């Protein structure tokens, strides 16, 4: 099956933002979009819908509700009602919608930086304050939570906490105890949890995803959980996600806040999601094996070939968080790698406090693409270090 994921597709001619943002000589390793063809059952299902030739409004996806409910029970022993599901075009729409629905102008949004940039943008979108607590980076590169700082960051008007688990960009999978402690602090302070769990099925051996809402009924009643097949099955462009809202009061507010501004799912997103959840598991199992080897190769390469760059092992996602603070760059590492290595990474500073001096690398790609990118980075660093020695 690895040969399937080794195939390097031509994406320059496919209207891909990942491959067309920069010049043709730049290798894109930035946006969270994998360079793998999707599972054949998804392609076949979409072909069947195209061959039908009519693309009207989809009916209420009752079959999909049951499939998602069963999947959550199978994966996490989390039992929810089909009525708890609210279908949305994307997770980003979901956490923005939640803040519009459940807060008032001037209220605060609690978040943990460095974090996915669209989460940082939520307060400005909704007229809220940004209540940031920075995750603690340990000497080995792993991240932990200072719970005293977490609670101290909560202001009198903090109303909602946007959790990202697995965490983007640091690749941390929060464990049961951490989730329990965060949830209890939120309950004590009357703060609603909105949990972005879009990478919840992209985990590496030794780690398991725990939906924070699955911990206890009172936590579920205080939580909106956002999931999607988009990252898991590489179908982000088809716009499909699910908000899991067991509390009818929160669900009613979320539905009311749509106000004709947030559309439902489109027919192609529905078709792709249904096929992914019904028939995509073998593809996903093989993908996770391939990503694990990519991750391990990346870590070994950086550790042995890029001594000025620090890397920790991602526990989930297909994103790696590289610490470039000791590389001696005069500008940002993002600009250096883009201009000198012709490799496009995500600029760590866009992830908020704690992101300066870092870059995010997407290793969800054929291995030869990863190797080429790393070799380019190595050559650029060697030239930089040689020049630095010459100028001393």
TITIVO-458356 format. One line per field, with one value per residue (C-alpha): x negated, y negated, z negated; residue in one letter; residue number from 1. Coordinates in nm, 4 decimals, decimal comma. Example, Ala and Ser with C-alpha at 12.3 -4.5 7.8 and 13.67 -1.06 7.14 Angstrom:
% TITIVO-458356
x = (-1,2300_-1,3670)
y = (0,4500_0,1060)
z = (-0,7800_-0,7140)
baza = (a_s)
kolti = (1_2)
% end
This chain:
% TITIVO-458356
x = (0,0000_-0,2967_-0,3324_0,0137_-0,1067_-0,4447_-0,2739_-0,3542_-0,0528_-0,0649_0,1167_-0,0080_0,2707_0,5399_0,6262_0,4500_0,3788_0,0993_-0,0844_-0,0003_-0,0622_-0,4351_-0,6415_-0,6748_-1,0306_-0,9088_-0,8225_-0,5095_-0,5193_-0,2888_0,0938_0,2539_0,3463_0,1979_0,0564_0,2254_0,5118_0,8163_0,9591_1,1050_1,4518_1,4736_1,3735_1,6230_1,9036_1,8299_1,8151_2,1550_2,3009_2,1453_2,2735_2,6223_2,5919_2,8192_2,6839_2,9810_3,0115_2,9326_3,1916_3,1396_2,8551_3,0243_2,8051_2,4932_2,6099_2,6310_2,2927_2,1232_2,2931_2,1795_1,8260_1,7948_1,9191_1,6723_1,3705_1,4222_1,7098_1,8821_2,2580_2,4476_2,7906_2,8190_3,0037_2,6835_2,5234_2,5239_2,3835_2,1624_1,9405_1,6211_1,4633_1,3434_1,7038_1,7956_1,5782_1,6539_2,0249_2,0009_1,8420_2,1054_2,3828_2,2670_2,0949_2,1586_1,9280_1,6499_1,6550_1,3325_1,2098_0,9578_0,6988_0,3602_0,0790_-0,0941_0,2242_0,3886_0,4140_0,7907_0,8489_0,6396_0,8615_1,1902_1,1972_1,1587_1,4296_1,6778_1,5808_1,4268_1,1072_0,8282_0,7399_0,4175_0,2212_-0,0994_-0,1708_-0,4940_-0,7687_-0,9829_-1,3590_-1,2870_-1,0532_-0,7271_-0,4507_-0,2665_-0,0003_-0,0676_0,2749_0,2182_0,1506_0,4486_0,6860_0,5167_0,5708_0,9468_1,0903_1,4314_1,5759_1,4141_1,7049_1,5653_1,2524_1,1404_0,9453_0,7439_0,6890_0,4758_0,3046_0,2123_-0,0755_-0,2669_-0,1241_-0,0325_0,2466_0,3861_0,4234_0,7202_0,5874_0,5089_0,8504_1,0243_0,8439_0,9159_1,2809_1,3252_1,1671_1,4061_1,7053_1,6029_1,5749_1,8889_1,6902_1,8222_1,5753_1,5544_1,3215_1,1629_1,0908_1,0471_0,7188_0,8607_0,8215_0,4667_0,2712_-0,0551_-0,1169_-0,1124_0,1430_0,5208_0,7663_1,0143_1,2992_1,3209_1,7012_1,6829_1,5352_1,8606_2,2228_2,1781_1,8746_2,0634_2,3441_2,0901_1,9111_1,9398_1,7149_1,6107_1,5039_1,4726_1,3474_1,1650_0,8141_0,8551_0,9521_0,7960_1,1226_1,0985_1,2053_1,5463_1,6534_1,8102_1,7940_2,0017_2,0664_2,1574_2,3774_2,5507_2,6977_3,0261_2,9957_2,6504_2,7646_3,0613_2,8367_2,5914_2,8660_3,0183_2,6833_2,6609_2,9209_2,8869_2,5133_2,3729_2,4932_2,5582_2,3485_2,3396_2,4279_2,0665_1,9472_2,2247_2,1432_1,7705_1,8232_2,0642_1,8231_1,5272_1,6943_1,8449_1,5564_1,2438_1,0990_0,8539_0,7126_0,6858_0,5076_0,2484_0,2175_0,1354_-0,1387_-0,2840_-0,2679_-0,4397_-0,7344_-0,7455_-0,7419_-1,0183_-1,2305_-1,1799_-1,2858_-1,5949_-1,6939_-1,6541_-1,8348_-2,1318_-2,1545_-2,0165_-2,1893_-2,0800_-1,7108_-1,5279_-1,2352_-1,0051_-0,7973_-0,4408_-0,1867_0,0857_0,1526_-0,0827_-0,2417_-0,5841_-0,6860_-1,0501_-1,2451_-1,4876_-1,5829_-1,9444_-2,0028_-2,1263_-1,8835_-1,8685_-1,5106_-1,2333_-1,3091_-1,0069_-1,1612_-1,5002_-1,3704_-1,1430_-1,4160_-1,7238_-1,5875_-1,2797_-1,0688_-0,7463_-0,6676_-0,4238_-0,5690_-0,5583_-0,4920_-0,1435_-0,0510_-0,0741_-0,2882_-0,5462_-0,5631_-0,8423_-1,1494_-0,9510_-0,8151_-0,5488_-0,6233_-0,3552_-0,4900_-0,1652_-0,3278_-0,5035_-0,8351_-1,0441_-0,8877_-0,9773_-1,3334_-1,3726_-1,2456_-1,4766_-1,7777_-1,7023_-1,6762_-2,0055_-2,1908_-2,0527_-2,1597_-2,5072_-2,5520_-2,4220_-2,6551_-2,9550_-2,8817_-2,8502_-3,1932_-3,3453_-3,2069_-3,3382)
y = (0,0000_-0,2350_-0,2606_-0,4226_-0,6993_-0,7223_-0,8514_-1,2203_-1,3933_-1,7052_-1,9630_-2,2790_-2,2440_-2,1540_-2,5011_-2,4058_-2,6968_-2,4902_-2,4499_-2,7854_-3,0321_-3,0470_-3,0120_-2,6892_-2,6472_-2,6409_-2,3133_-2,3704_-2,2065_-2,4485_-2,4374_-2,1287_-1,9601_-1,6192_-1,5336_-1,1929_-1,0773_-0,9986_-0,6524_-0,4945_-0,4469_-0,8242_-0,8840_-0,6239_-0,7772_-1,1234_-0,9847_-0,8222_-1,1526_-1,3384_-1,0773_-1,1281_-1,4814_-1,6633_-1,8541_-1,9726_-2,0397_-1,7291_-1,5835_-1,5743_-1,3177_-1,0709_-0,7814_-0,9864_-1,0788_-0,7130_-0,6347_-0,9172_-0,8219_-0,4615_-0,5708_-0,7826_-0,4945_-0,2565_-0,4876_-0,6416_-0,4585_-0,7970_-0,7647_-1,0581_-1,1134_-1,1653_-1,4869_-1,6265_-1,6649_-1,9988_-1,9912_-2,2803_-2,3635_-2,3642_-2,3576_-2,7178_-2,8192_-2,6151_-2,7857_-3,1298_-3,0489_-2,9260_-3,2516_-3,4604_-3,2455_-3,2201_-3,5481_-3,9223_-4,1959_-4,2535_-3,8987_-3,6986_-3,3903_-3,1700_-2,9976_-2,8266_-2,9614_-2,8952_-2,7951_-2,7542_-3,1112_-3,1069_-3,0516_-3,3609_-3,5560_-3,4641_-3,7476_-4,0152_-3,8492_-3,8530_-4,1691_-3,9769_-3,9959_-3,7448_-3,5760_-3,3898_-3,1472_-3,0156_-2,6439_-2,5506_-2,4152_-2,1716_-2,1247_-1,8108_-2,0097_-1,8656_-2,0947_-2,0938_-2,3099_-2,5375_-2,5061_-2,7964_-3,0145_-2,8610_-2,9637_-3,3003_-3,3887_-3,3673_-3,7170_-3,8122_-3,8337_-3,5201_-3,3171_-3,0510_-2,8357_-2,7170_-2,3968_-2,2468_-1,8723_-1,7258_-2,0605_-2,2446_-2,3311_-2,1540_-1,8054_-1,7391_-1,4942_-1,6010_-1,3111_-1,2316_-1,4071_-1,7293_-1,7348_-1,6648_-1,9491_-2,1990_-2,0966_-2,1324_-2,4779_-2,5805_-2,4445_-2,6319_-2,9542_-2,9086_-2,8934_-2,7009_-2,4741_-2,4688_-2,1843_-2,1665_-1,7944_-1,7832_-1,5885_-1,3420_-1,0367_-1,1238_-0,9724_-0,7859_-0,4658_-0,5148_-0,7946_-0,7925_-1,0710_-1,1474_-1,3831_-1,6229_-1,6016_-1,2252_-1,2661_-1,3253_-1,4287_-1,7701_-1,8341_-1,7197_-1,9597_-2,2442_-2,1561_-2,1993_-1,9478_-2,0049_-1,7125_-1,6481_-1,3893_-1,6685_-1,6199_-1,2499_-1,1544_-1,4517_-1,6004_-1,9516_-2,1195_-1,9506_-2,1498_-1,9206_-1,9196_-1,8297_-2,0088_-1,7697_-1,9606_-1,7386_-2,0380_-2,1379_-2,4963_-2,5409_-2,3635_-2,5967_-2,9012_-2,7617_-2,6947_-3,0405_-3,2127_-3,0781_-3,3400_-3,2576_-3,3344_-2,9863_-2,7387_-2,3714_-2,1055_-2,0660_-1,7465_-1,6592_-1,7069_-1,4811_-1,2116_-1,2213_-1,2124_-0,9207_-0,7194_-0,8081_-0,6962_-0,3842_-0,2561_-0,4625_-0,2863_-0,0571_-0,3625_-0,5484_-0,2590_-0,2520_-0,6302_-0,6283_-0,3708_-0,5843_-0,9040_-0,7299_-0,6348_-0,9887_-1,1317_-0,9017_-0,9759_-1,3489_-1,3329_-1,1264_-1,3558_-1,6749_-1,5268_-1,3992_-1,6389_-1,9710_-2,0254_-2,3902_-2,2905_-2,1293_-1,8929_-1,6997_-1,3980_-1,4848_-1,2697_-1,3432_-1,5337_-1,5298_-1,8589_-1,9092_-2,2104_-2,3036_-2,5228_-2,7393_-2,9827_-2,8601_-2,8712_-3,2298_-3,3809_-3,7596_-3,7473_-3,4930_-3,1247_-3,1180_-3,3809_-3,2128_-2,8733_-3,0255_-3,2395_-3,0250_-2,6687_-2,7273_-2,5434_-2,7030_-2,6384_-2,8074_-3,1035_-3,0265_-3,3888_-3,3621_-3,1095_-3,3695_-3,3918_-3,1169_-3,0798_-3,3243_-3,1480_-2,8357_-2,6977_-2,4342_-2,1615_-1,9402_-1,5863_-1,4542_-1,3973_-1,1284_-1,0433_-1,1588_-1,5045_-1,5111_-1,4012_-1,6673_-1,9386_-1,8330_-1,8154_-2,1679_-2,2874_-2,1182_-2,2770_-2,6202_-2,5797_-2,4616_-2,7673_-2,9913_-2,8407_-2,8565_-3,2197_-3,2884_-3,1360_-3,3404_-3,6660_-3,6131)
z = (0,0000_-0,0506_0,3293_0,3338_0,1018_0,2799_0,5949_0,6532_0,8093_1,0257_0,8158_0,9856_1,2424_0,9880_0,8474_0,5230_0,2901_0,1372_0,4658_0,6240_0,3402_0,4148_0,7323_0,9266_0,7976_0,4362_0,2658_0,0527_-0,2894_-0,4675_-0,4721_-0,6335_-0,3068_-0,2258_0,1170_0,1349_0,3517_0,1441_0,0860_0,3992_0,2452_0,2012_0,5626_0,6845_0,4781_0,6174_0,9730_0,9257_0,8097_1,1044_1,3474_1,2082_1,3400_1,0943_0,7934_0,5921_0,2226_0,0140_-0,2206_-0,5959_-0,6275_-0,8632_-0,7491_-0,8092_-1,1585_-1,2577_-1,1028_-1,2933_-1,6202_-1,5772_-1,4869_-1,8003_-2,0126_-1,8465_-1,8688_-2,2124_-2,3793_-2,3603_-2,3377_-2,1956_-2,0461_-1,6682_-1,7523_-1,9038_-1,5595_-1,3776_-1,0244_-0,9168_-0,6184_-0,8247_-1,1686_-1,1329_-1,0686_-1,3758_-1,6339_-1,4914_-1,4993_-1,8590_-1,9715_-1,7930_-1,9401_-2,2996_-2,3821_-2,3862_-2,2535_-2,5027_-2,6392_-2,6372_-2,4509_-2,6297_-2,4083_-2,4369_-2,2221_-1,9923_-1,8133_-1,4731_-1,3331_-1,2562_-1,6293_-1,7034_-1,4642_-1,6338_-1,8918_-1,6241_-1,4160_-1,7047_-1,8925_-2,1844_-2,3862_-2,3431_-2,6730_-2,5916_-2,8039_-2,6564_-2,6685_-2,8466_-2,6235_-2,8201_-2,7548_-2,5479_-2,3226_-2,4525_-2,5734_-2,9043_-3,0702_-3,3638_-3,5253_-3,7616_-3,4585_-3,2798_-3,5580_-3,6150_-3,2483_-3,2954_-3,3275_-3,4731_-3,1215_-2,9789_-2,8417_-2,6105_-2,5810_-2,2361_-2,2869_-2,0023_-2,0543_-1,9048_-1,9231_-1,6061_-1,5614_-1,8421_-1,7755_-2,1384_-2,2224_-2,5585_-2,7993_-3,0211_-3,3311_-3,1454_-2,9816_-3,3116_-3,4852_-3,2066_-3,1955_-3,5739_-3,5717_-3,2949_-3,4877_-3,8031_-3,6088_-3,3968_-3,0734_-2,7743_-2,5946_-2,2152_-2,1245_-1,7784_-1,7371_-1,3603_-1,3888_-1,6429_-1,4196_-1,3078_-1,5963_-1,6325_-1,8336_-2,2081_-2,2005_-2,2090_-2,1510_-2,4277_-2,3311_-2,6226_-2,6162_-2,6729_-3,0223_-3,2116_-3,1449_-3,3046_-3,0821_-2,7729_-2,8610_-2,8670_-2,5428_-2,1674_-1,9903_-1,6286_-1,4121_-1,0384_-0,7900_-0,6080_-0,7461_-0,8218_-0,4664_-0,2831_-0,1557_-0,3017_0,0228_0,0057_-0,3012_-0,5583_-0,9376_-1,2407_-1,5688_-1,8487_-2,0935_-2,3528_-2,5399_-2,3648_-2,4885_-2,3347_-2,0198_-1,9814_-2,0170_-1,7640_-1,5107_-1,5661_-1,5107_-1,1560_-1,0541_-0,6881_-0,7005_-0,7612_-0,5007_-0,5447_-0,3776_-0,0005_0,1809_0,2706_-0,0863_-0,2080_0,0508_-0,0311_-0,4080_-0,3840_-0,1689_-0,3915_-0,7125_-0,5573_-0,3461_-0,4142_-0,7181_-0,5301_-0,3486_-0,6807_-0,8507_-0,5720_-0,5766_-0,9473_-0,8897_-0,6110_-0,8175_-1,1089_-0,8877_-0,7470_-1,0993_-1,2185_-0,9104_-0,9621_-1,3255_-1,2480_-0,9611_-1,1624_-1,4618_-1,2618_-0,9669_-1,0967_-1,4334_-1,4586_-1,4411_-1,7337_-1,6840_-1,9155_-1,8231_-1,7161_-1,9001_-1,6469_-1,3201_-1,0213_-1,1241_-1,2770_-1,4858_-1,4251_-1,6671_-1,4664_-1,7419_-1,7578_-1,3823_-1,3903_-1,1399_-1,1271_-0,9973_-1,0282_-0,9598_-0,7301_-0,5032_-0,5138_-0,4045_-0,1414_0,0157_-0,0375_-0,0291_0,1892_-0,0687_-0,1930_-0,5593_-0,7963_-0,9839_-1,3551_-1,4461_-1,2906_-1,5626_-1,8381_-2,1486_-2,1687_-1,7915_-1,7159_-1,5780_-1,4800_-1,1551_-1,0921_-0,8388_-0,6795_-0,6319_-0,4825_-0,1445_0,0600_-0,1011_0,1910_0,1598_-0,2094_-0,1340_0,1343_-0,1002_-0,3825_-0,1502_-0,0300_-0,3883_-0,4765_-0,1860_-0,2723_-0,6354_-0,5352_-0,3142_-0,5926_-0,8507_-0,6133_-0,5387_-0,9087_-0,9743_-0,6893_-0,8276_-1,1797)
baza = (x_x_x_x_x_x_x_x_x_x_x_x_x_x_x_x_x_x_x_x_x_x_x_x_x_x_x_x_x_x_x_x_x_x_x_x_x_x_x_x_x_x_x_x_x_x_x_x_x_x_x_x_x_x_x_x_x_x_x_x_x_x_x_x_x_x_x_x_x_x_x_x_x_x_x_x_x_x_x_x_x_x_x_x_x_x_x_x_x_x_x_x_x_x_x_x_x_x_x_x_x_x_x_x_x_x_x_x_x_x_x_x_x_x_x_x_x_x_x_x_x_x_x_x_x_x_x_x_x_x_x_x_x_x_x_x_x_x_x_x_x_x_x_x_x_x_x_x_x_x_x_x_x_x_x_x_x_x_x_x_x_x_x_x_x_x_x_x_x_x_x_x_x_x_x_x_x_x_x_x_x_x_x_x_x_x_x_x_x_x_x_x_x_x_x_x_x_x_x_x_x_x_x_x_x_x_x_x_x_x_x_x_x_x_x_x_x_x_x_x_x_x_x_x_x_x_x_x_x_x_x_x_x_x_x_x_x_x_x_x_x_x_x_x_x_x_x_x_x_x_x_x_x_x_x_x_x_x_x_x_x_x_x_x_x_x_x_x_x_x_x_x_x_x_x_x_x_x_x_x_x_x_x_x_x_x_x_x_x_x_x_x_x_x_x_x_x_x_x_x_x_x_x_x_x_x_x_x_x_x_x_x_x_x_x_x_x_x_x_x_x_x_x_x_x_x_x_x_x_x_x_x_x_x_x_x_x_x_x_x_x_x_x_x_x_x_x_x_x_x_x_x_x_x_x_x_x_x_x_x_x_x_x_x_x_x_x_x_x_x_x_x_x_x_x_x_x_x_x_x_x_x_x_x_x_x_x_x_x_x_x_x)
kolti = (1_2_3_4_5_6_7_8_9_10_11_12_13_14_15_16_17_18_19_20_21_22_23_24_25_26_27_28_29_30_31_32_33_34_35_36_37_38_39_40_41_42_43_44_45_46_47_48_49_50_51_52_53_54_55_56_57_58_59_60_61_62_63_64_65_66_67_68_69_70_71_72_73_74_75_76_77_78_79_80_81_82_83_84_85_86_87_88_89_90_91_92_93_94_95_96_97_98_99_100_101_102_103_104_105_106_107_108_109_110_111_112_113_114_115_116_117_118_119_120_121_122_123_124_125_126_127_128_129_130_131_132_133_134_135_136_137_138_139_140_141_142_143_144_145_146_147_148_149_150_151_152_153_154_155_156_157_158_159_160_161_162_163_164_165_166_167_168_169_170_171_172_173_174_175_176_177_178_179_180_181_182_183_184_185_186_187_188_189_190_191_192_193_194_195_196_197_198_199_200_201_202_203_204_205_206_207_208_209_210_211_212_213_214_215_216_217_218_219_220_221_222_223_224_225_226_227_228_229_230_231_232_233_234_235_236_237_238_239_240_241_242_243_244_245_246_247_248_249_250_251_252_253_254_255_256_257_258_259_260_261_262_263_264_265_266_267_268_269_270_271_272_273_274_275_276_277_278_279_280_281_282_283_284_285_286_287_288_289_290_291_292_293_294_295_296_297_298_299_300_301_302_303_304_305_306_307_308_309_310_311_312_313_314_315_316_317_318_319_320_321_322_323_324_325_326_327_328_329_330_331_332_333_334_335_336_337_338_339_340_341_342_343_344_345_346_347_348_349_350_351_352_353_354_355_356_357_358_359_360_361_362_363_364_365_366_367_368_369_370_371_372_373_374_375_376_377_378_379_380_381_382_383_384_385_386_387_388_389_390_391_392)
% end
